[in-house]
Amino acid sequence: MRIALVQINPVVGDFAGNCAKILGFTARARELGCDLAVFPELALIGYPPRDLLEKNGFVAASQGFWPQLAAATESGIGLLVGAVTPNREPPGKPFHNSALFFAEGKLQAMVHKRLLPSYDVFDEERYFEPGRESRALAFRGRKIGVTICEDVWNVDPFLPRPLYHCDPVKDLAAQSIDLLVNLSASPFHLGKAVWVGELLRAHALRTGVPLVYVNQVGGNDELIFQGRGMVWDERGQLVASGADFAEDLVVFDSDRPSPELHHRDQDGPAEIAAALVLGLRDYAAKCGFTEVVLGLSGGIDSAVVACLAALALGPEKVHAVAMPGPYNAPESLIDARELAKRLGIHFDVVDISALFDCARASLEPLFADRPADVTEENLQARLRGLVLMAVSNKFNRLLINTGNKSELAVGYCTLYGDMNGGLSVLGDVPKTMVYALAQHLNAVHGWIPERIISRPPSAELRPDQKDEDSLPPYGELDAILAGTIERRLSVAELTAEGHAEAVVRWVIDRVDRNEYKRWQAPPVLRVTTKAFGSGRRCPIAHRYHPWEIRARPRPREPNGHRQSGASGRRVPQSVTMQP
């Protein structure tokens, strides 16, 4: 049997566009002599549709395209495609996450997803009723076991604990299937493709039949999908793979298998760069933007974002604005201008010094004799945000945020200032990885002036300011953040790994105290196992501190956020930071 693995980039809710794409690839598969074309999970409506499913008529409208899919199989090819189907047997949730099997011009069968994830970015139990059983399909003398994404994620040691009470793969294997197929929309994070490959290989060895895995590709809001469909044969050999971060069609012939590997293994920075380029490109295009604008400070974060934007949209679609103020070093503007020249992007300069003077003069009667503090620093950041939003509004350009995960985690950022934007490109990229991305981009393209990489990072909001005046060294900070956010380690466990307890407590406290900022941040492109977004749901108002369990709650400071100022840039004197 010749099978086409077709990884497509759907737009959520674009039934006509998605259907046309499915029909086009099906025709191509037929021309290649394929017996069956397999598409990703929910390919007809796009994943994840979230609360669009609750809109009256949404699912019914998608069903209106089923006849076109059926008609595509009149010429002999079979079609497996992900869609939403109504649950006809209440009680229960109103819909199923299903695979539709079309052949000989009509719908032959529907297979419903049985394991519905409700962790991290997933919330499928909110909408879908699980399938009750797993039954193999008969097609051209073969028995095909069909699963949908999470249905294959119930095996040790790939989950920290068993989450489900049934095993669809085991149930299908008991039916003496000839082939196992998985329709998937599995979001990307760094290194996940290797992990998924090991999971699929284990299933192929376990069942003794080839496993065909077809994954969605593209960016939908915060989520990025890598593609890289795979086929693992019954001996645990990878015999076919789709491209990374691109639409693709791969043919697997179960009778005469020959390797057809379209993927390319990359190191961490290269993989993250490719993911971010796709995520930014799709977010802009699917939201109707053709151009972007960003603040180009002369620092490493904005430099990396400018490079990624040029790769995603083309340099002619990228507009950079430098906004020097009273504390910016001359080198910052020089380096920003040089970077823009090398990239070939548009570049403008708006000096905020006069705006800053005007703002201070206007506030002087209210502030009276109070000394300058973080308020004046935040004024500069917010004036830059004002300028960028004005450019965004006037020219209908998407403002892309340039802050990184390290800053966002501990609140080293200013609401309504440097946190402005429609999309955060680096919001899930720690500062140390930002440097690795810069080195990767320079190794390939040579765009970023060396001084941008070698200069100590600074917000340049007060004289001679350096990030490490207010933060632990980024290497230490990022290690602690990864430990507490992604690995969920306790203070004791982090201390046991060699971090000073006072620094660990300070970092965790800052992460907790700045949750309110992240609720107001732009969507963050997800590239790690735990991003700031829908996959991390922490309360703003709470008083849990694992090292400080008290009978009575401690008093809150007057501003209501348990910190001084909006930026939260205060390190306790008891914490010794190394220069």
C-alpha positions in Angstrom: 0.0 0.0 0.0 1.4 3.4 -1.0 0.5 6.0 1.6 1.0 9.8 1.3 1.9 11.6 4.6 0.6 15.1 4.1 1.5 17.7 6.6 -0.3 21.0 5.9 -0.5 24.4 7.5 -4.2 25.1 8.1 -5.7 28.4 9.2 -8.2 27.9 12.1 -11.7 28.4 10.8 -10.8 28.8 7.2 -12.8 25.7 6.0 -12.7 26.7 2.3 -9.0 27.3 2.3 -8.1 24.2 4.3 -10.4 22.1 2.2 -8.8 23.4 -1.0 -5.4 22.6 0.4 -6.5 19.0 1.3 -8.0 18.5 -2.1 -4.8 19.8 -3.8 -2.5 17.5 -1.9 -4.9 14.6 -2.4 -4.8 15.1 -6.2 -1.0 15.2 -6.0 -0.9 12.0 -3.9 -3.2 10.3 -6.5 -0.8 11.3 -9.3 2.0 9.7 -7.3 0.1 6.4 -7.3 -0.9 6.5 -3.7 -3.7 4.4 -2.3 -4.3 6.5 0.8 -3.6 10.1 1.8 -3.3 10.9 5.5 -3.7 14.4 6.9 -3.2 15.8 10.4 -5.6 16.1 13.4 -8.4 18.6 12.8 -6.9 19.5 9.4 -10.2 20.7 8.1 -10.7 23.4 10.8 -7.2 23.9 12.1 -5.8 23.2 15.6 -6.5 24.4 18.2 -10.0 25.9 17.5 -10.7 26.5 21.2 -13.9 28.4 21.9 -14.8 28.8 18.3 -16.3 25.4 18.8 -18.9 27.0 21.0 -20.1 29.4 18.3 -23.4 28.3 16.9 -22.9 27.0 13.4 -19.2 26.6 13.5 -19.0 22.8 13.4 -22.0 22.6 11.0 -20.3 24.9 8.6 -17.2 22.7 8.5 -19.4 19.7 7.8 -20.6 21.5 4.6 -17.2 20.7 3.1 -17.3 16.9 3.7 -19.0 16.2 0.3 -16.0 17.8 -1.5 -13.7 15.5 0.4 -15.8 12.5 -0.4 -15.8 13.4 -4.1 -12.0 13.5 -4.2 -12.0 9.7 -3.5 -14.1 8.7 -6.4 -11.0 8.2 -8.5 -9.7 5.4 -6.3 -7.7 7.0 -3.5 -8.6 6.8 0.1 -8.5 9.8 2.5 -8.0 10.1 6.2 -8.5 13.6 7.6 -9.0 15.2 11.0 -12.3 17.0 11.7 -14.8 17.8 14.4 -18.0 15.6 14.4 -21.1 16.0 16.5 -21.7 13.7 19.5 -24.9 12.0 18.6 -25.2 10.1 21.8 -25.8 12.4 24.7 -25.2 12.9 27.6 -21.6 14.1 27.2 -19.7 16.9 25.5 -21.3 18.0 22.2 -18.4 17.1 19.8 -15.8 14.5 19.0 -12.3 15.1 17.8 -12.4 12.6 14.9 -10.7 11.1 11.9 -12.9 10.9 8.8 -12.2 8.0 6.4 -13.4 8.6 2.8 -13.2 6.1 0.0 -15.1 5.3 -3.2 -16.8 8.7 -3.1 -18.4 8.5 0.4 -17.7 8.6 4.1 -16.9 5.1 5.1 -16.1 5.5 8.8 -15.4 7.9 11.7 -12.8 7.3 14.4 -13.0 9.3 17.6 -10.1 10.4 19.7 -10.1 8.5 23.0 -7.5 10.2 25.1 -8.2 13.9 25.6 -5.3 15.9 27.1 -6.1 18.6 29.6 -2.6 19.7 30.7 -0.2 22.4 29.7 -1.6 24.1 26.5 -4.3 21.4 26.0 -7.9 21.7 27.1 -9.7 19.1 25.0 -11.9 17.8 27.7 -13.5 21.2 27.7 -15.0 20.6 24.2 -14.8 16.9 23.2 -16.4 13.6 24.3 -13.9 10.8 24.2 -14.3 7.9 21.8 -15.5 4.7 23.5 -13.6 2.1 21.6 -10.8 1.5 19.0 -11.8 -0.4 15.9 -9.6 -1.1 12.9 -10.6 0.0 9.4 -10.6 -2.4 6.5 -9.1 -0.9 3.3 -7.7 -2.8 0.2 -7.2 -6.0 2.1 -5.4 -4.3 5.0 -6.5 -3.7 8.6 -5.5 -0.1 9.6 -5.6 1.0 13.2 -6.3 4.7 13.4 -5.3 6.9 16.4 -5.4 10.6 17.0 -2.4 12.4 18.6 -2.7 11.8 22.4 -4.0 8.2 21.8 -0.4 7.1 21.5 0.8 9.0 24.5 -0.1 6.5 27.2 3.1 4.5 27.6 6.0 4.6 30.0 8.4 6.3 30.3 7.2 9.1 28.1 4.9 10.6 30.7 5.7 11.3 34.3 2.8 9.2 35.3 0.0 7.3 33.6 -2.9 9.7 32.8 -5.5 7.5 31.3 -7.3 4.3 32.0 -7.2 2.8 28.5 -4.6 2.2 25.9 -5.9 2.6 22.3 -2.7 1.2 20.7 -2.9 -1.9 22.8 -6.6 -2.3 21.9 -5.8 -2.0 18.2 -2.8 -4.3 18.3 -5.1 -7.0 19.7 -7.1 -6.8 16.5 -4.2 -8.1 14.4 -3.8 -4.8 12.5 -1.4 -4.5 9.5 -0.7 -0.8 10.0 -1.0 1.8 12.7 -1.8 5.4 11.7 -1.7 8.5 14.0 -3.2 11.9 12.9 -1.5 14.6 15.1 -1.4 18.3 15.9 1.4 18.1 18.4 2.9 21.5 19.3 6.7 22.1 19.0 9.2 22.6 21.8 12.9 22.3 21.6 14.0 18.7 21.1 10.5 17.3 20.9 10.9 15.7 17.5 13.6 13.3 18.9 11.4 12.5 21.9 8.3 11.8 19.7 10.4 9.6 17.4 11.5 7.4 20.3 7.8 7.1 21.4 6.7 6.1 18.0 9.6 3.7 17.6 8.6 2.0 20.8 5.0 1.6 19.6 6.2 0.1 16.2 8.3 -2.4 18.1 5.6 -3.1 20.6 2.9 -3.8 17.9 5.1 -5.3 15.3 3.6 -3.2 12.5 4.7 0.0 10.8 3.5 3.2 12.4 2.6 6.2 10.2 2.5 9.6 12.0 1.3 12.8 10.3 1.7 16.0 12.2 0.4 19.5 11.5 2.8 22.3 10.6 2.7 26.0 11.0 2.0 28.7 13.7 -1.4 29.2 15.3 -1.2 32.0 17.9 1.4 31.0 20.6 1.7 27.4 19.3 4.2 26.3 16.6 3.9 23.0 14.9 7.0 21.4 13.4 5.6 18.9 11.0 8.2 16.2 10.6 5.8 13.3 10.0 7.4 9.9 10.4 7.1 6.3 9.5 8.8 3.7 11.7 8.7 0.1 10.4 8.1 -3.0 12.5 11.8 -3.3 13.2 12.0 0.1 14.7 13.7 1.7 11.7 12.9 5.3 10.5 11.9 4.8 6.9 10.2 8.1 6.0 10.0 11.6 7.4 8.5 15.0 6.5 10.3 18.3 6.4 10.7 20.5 9.5 8.6 23.7 9.7 7.2 23.4 6.2 4.4 21.8 4.3 5.4 18.5 2.8 4.1 15.3 1.2 6.1 12.1 1.8 5.3 8.7 0.2 5.6 5.4 2.1 5.2 2.1 0.3 4.5 -0.6 2.8 5.3 -3.4 0.3 8.5 -1.9 -1.1 9.8 0.5 1.6 12.7 2.7 0.7 14.0 5.5 2.9 12.5 8.9 2.1 13.8 11.3 4.8 13.0 15.0 4.3 13.9 16.2 7.8 17.2 17.7 8.8 18.6 17.4 12.3 19.6 20.8 13.7 21.2 22.0 16.9 19.2 23.9 19.5 19.7 27.5 18.3 19.1 26.5 14.7 15.9 24.7 15.6 14.6 27.5 17.7 15.4 30.1 15.0 13.5 28.1 12.4 10.5 27.7 14.8 10.4 31.4 15.6 10.6 32.4 12.0 7.6 30.2 11.2 5.7 31.4 14.2 6.2 35.0 13.4 5.5 34.6 9.7 2.2 32.8 10.3 1.0 35.0 13.2 1.4 38.1 11.0 -0.1 36.5 7.9 -3.0 34.8 9.6 -3.8 38.0 11.5 -3.8 40.1 8.3 -0.5 42.0 8.7 2.0 42.3 5.9 4.6 44.5 7.7 6.0 44.7 11.2 7.7 47.3 13.4 10.0 46.9 16.3 12.2 49.0 18.5 15.9 48.6 17.6 17.9 49.6 20.7 21.4 48.4 19.8 21.0 45.6 22.3 21.1 41.9 21.6 17.4 41.1 22.1 16.1 43.6 19.5 19.0 42.6 17.1 18.0 39.0 17.2 14.3 39.8 16.7 15.1 42.1 13.7 17.1 39.2 12.1 14.2 36.8 12.7 11.7 39.3 11.3 13.8 39.8 8.1 13.9 36.0 7.6 10.2 35.6 8.3 8.8 38.4 6.2 11.6 39.7 4.0 13.6 42.8 5.0 11.4 45.2 2.9 8.5 44.4 5.3 10.5 45.2 8.5 10.6 48.7 10.0 12.9 49.4 12.9 12.8 52.5 15.1 15.7 53.6 17.3 14.6 55.7 20.2 17.7 57.1 22.0 17.1 58.9 25.3 19.3 60.8 27.8 21.2 57.7 29.0 21.8 55.8 25.8 25.5 55.3 24.9 26.4 56.7 21.4 27.4 53.1 20.4 23.8 51.9 20.8 22.6 54.1 17.9 25.7 53.4 15.8 25.2 49.6 16.2 21.5 49.7 15.6 22.0 51.7 12.4 24.7 49.3 11.2 22.5 46.3 11.9 19.6 47.8 9.9 22.0 48.5 7.0 23.3 44.9 7.0 19.8 43.5 7.1 18.4 45.9 4.5 15.4 46.8 6.7 13.8 50.3 7.1 15.3 52.4 9.9 14.2 55.5 11.6 15.3 57.5 14.6 13.0 59.2 17.1 14.8 60.8 20.0 12.7 60.6 23.1 14.7 63.1 25.2 12.3 66.0 24.5 9.3 63.8 25.3 11.0 62.8 28.5 11.8 66.3 29.5 8.2 67.3 28.8 6.8 64.4 30.8 9.0 65.2 33.8 8.0 68.9 33.7 4.4 68.0 33.6 4.7 65.7 36.5 7.0 67.9 38.6 4.2 69.7 40.5 2.7 66.3 41.5 6.0 64.7 42.4 7.2 67.7 44.3 10.6 67.1 45.9 10.6 63.3 45.7 13.9 62.0 44.3 14.2 60.3 40.9 13.7 56.6 41.1 12.3 53.7 39.0 9.4 55.9 38.0 11.6 58.0 35.7 13.1 54.8 34.3 9.7 53.5 33.4 8.7 56.9 31.9 11.4 56.4 29.3 10.3 52.8 28.5 6.7 54.0 28.2 7.5 56.8 25.9 9.2 54.3 23.7 6.1 52.2 23.8 4.1 55.2 22.9 6.2 55.9 19.8 6.1 52.3 18.6 2.3 52.1 19.1 1.9 55.3 17.2 3.9 53.9 14.2 2.0 50.6 14.5 -1.4 52.4 14.4 -0.5 54.9 11.7 0.9 52.4 9.2 -1.0 49.2 10.2 2.2 47.4 11.1 2.3 44.6 13.7 4.4 45.7 16.6 6.6 42.8 17.7 7.9 42.7 21.2 11.6 42.1 21.8 11.8 41.1 25.4 13.2 37.7 26.5 11.9 35.1 28.9 14.4 35.9 31.6 13.2 39.5 31.9 9.5 38.5 31.6 10.0 35.9 34.4 11.3 38.2 37.0 9.4 41.4 35.9 12.5 43.2 34.6 10.3 44.9 32.1 7.8 47.8 32.1 4.1 47.5 31.5 2.8 49.7 28.7 6.4 50.3 27.7 8.9 47.7 26.5 6.2 45.1 27.1 4.0 46.6 24.3 3.4 44.5 21.2 1.0 42.2 19.3 3.4 39.3 19.6 6.4 38.4 21.8 9.0 36.7 19.7 11.5 35.9 22.4 9.2 35.7 25.4 10.0 32.0 25.8 13.7 32.3 25.0 16.0 32.8 28.0 18.7 35.4 27.7 21.5 32.8 27.4 19.7 31.2 24.4 19.3 34.7 22.9 23.1 34.9 22.8 23.2 31.4 21.2 20.7 32.5 18.6 22.8 35.6 17.8 25.9 33.4 17.4 23.9 31.0 15.1 22.5 33.9 13.0 26.0 35.4 12.6 27.5 32.1 11.7 25.0 31.8 8.8 24.5 35.4 7.8 27.0 37.6 9.6 24.4 40.3 10.2 24.9 41.3 13.9 27.8 43.7 14.7 30.1 42.0 17.1 29.8 44.9 19.7 26.1 44.1 20.1 27.0 40.7 21.3 30.1 41.6 23.4 28.7 44.6 25.2 27.2 44.0 28.7 23.4 44.1 28.5 21.7 47.2 29.8 18.3 48.8 29.7 20.1 52.2 29.5 17.5 54.0 31.7 19.9 55.5 34.1 23.6 56.4 34.0 26.0 53.5 33.6 23.2 50.9 34.1 23.9 47.2 33.7 21.4 44.4 33.9 23.5 42.6 36.5 23.1 45.6 38.8 19.6 44.3 39.4 19.7 40.7 38.4 21.8 37.6 39.1 24.2 36.8 36.2 22.1 35.5 33.4 23.7 32.1 33.4 22.7 31.5 37.0 19.3 33.2 36.6 18.4 31.1 33.5 19.4 27.9 35.3 17.2 28.7 38.3 14.3 29.8 36.1 14.5 26.6 34.0 14.5 24.7 37.2 11.5 26.3 38.8 9.4 26.9 35.7 10.1 24.0 33.4 11.3 21.3 35.8 9.1 22.4 38.8 12.0 22.0 41.3 11.7 23.2 44.9 14.0 25.6 46.7 15.7 22.6 48.4 16.2 20.8 45.1 17.6 23.9 43.4 19.9 24.6 46.3 21.1 21.0 46.1 22.1 21.7 42.5 24.6 24.3 43.8 22.6 27.6 43.7 22.7 29.9 46.7 19.5 29.6 48.6 19.0 33.4 49.0 19.3 33.8 45.2 16.9 30.9 44.5 14.3 32.5 46.9 14.7 35.9 45.3 14.2 34.5 41.8 11.1 32.4 42.8 9.7 35.4 44.7 10.1 37.6 41.7 8.5 35.1 39.3 5.5 34.9 41.7 5.2 38.6 42.2 5.2 39.5 38.6 2.4 37.2 37.4 0.2 40.2 36.9 2.5 41.6 34.3 2.5 38.4 32.3 -1.3 38.4 32.2 -1.0 41.7 30.3 1.9 40.7 28.1 1.5 39.9 24.3 1.1 36.3 23.2 4.4 34.5 23.5 5.7 32.1 20.9 6.2 28.7 22.7 9.6 26.9 22.2 10.2 25.3 25.6 8.2 22.8 27.6 6.7 25.6 29.8 6.0 29.0 28.3 4.3 32.0 29.7 0.9 31.6 28.1 -2.1 29.2 28.1 0.1 26.3 29.3 1.0 28.1 32.6 -2.0 29.2 34.7 -0.9 30.7 38.0 -3.0 33.0 40.2 -2.0 36.6 40.6 -3.5 37.0 44.1 -1.9 34.4 46.4 0.3 34.2 49.5 2.0 30.9 49.1 5.8 31.0 49.6 7.3 27.6 50.3 10.0 29.1 52.6 7.6 31.4 54.5 4.5 29.6 55.8 2.8 31.9 58.3 -0.4 31.9 60.3 -1.2 35.4 59.3 -0.8 36.9 55.8 1.9 39.5 55.5 0.8 43.1 54.8 0.8 44.1 51.2 2.5 47.3 50.0 0.3 50.3 49.0 0.5 49.7 45.3 -1.1 46.3 45.7 1.6 44.3 43.8 3.9 43.4 46.7 6.8 45.3 45.1 8.0 48.8 44.8 7.4 50.4 41.4 6.0 48.8 38.3 9.3 47.3 37.1 10.1 45.2 40.2 13.8 45.9 39.8 15.0 45.5 43.4 17.4 42.9 44.7 17.4 42.4 48.5 20.7 43.5 50.1 21.0 40.1 51.7 21.5 38.6 48.2 25.1 38.9 47.1 25.4 39.1 43.3 28.7 38.4 41.5 29.8 41.0 39.0 
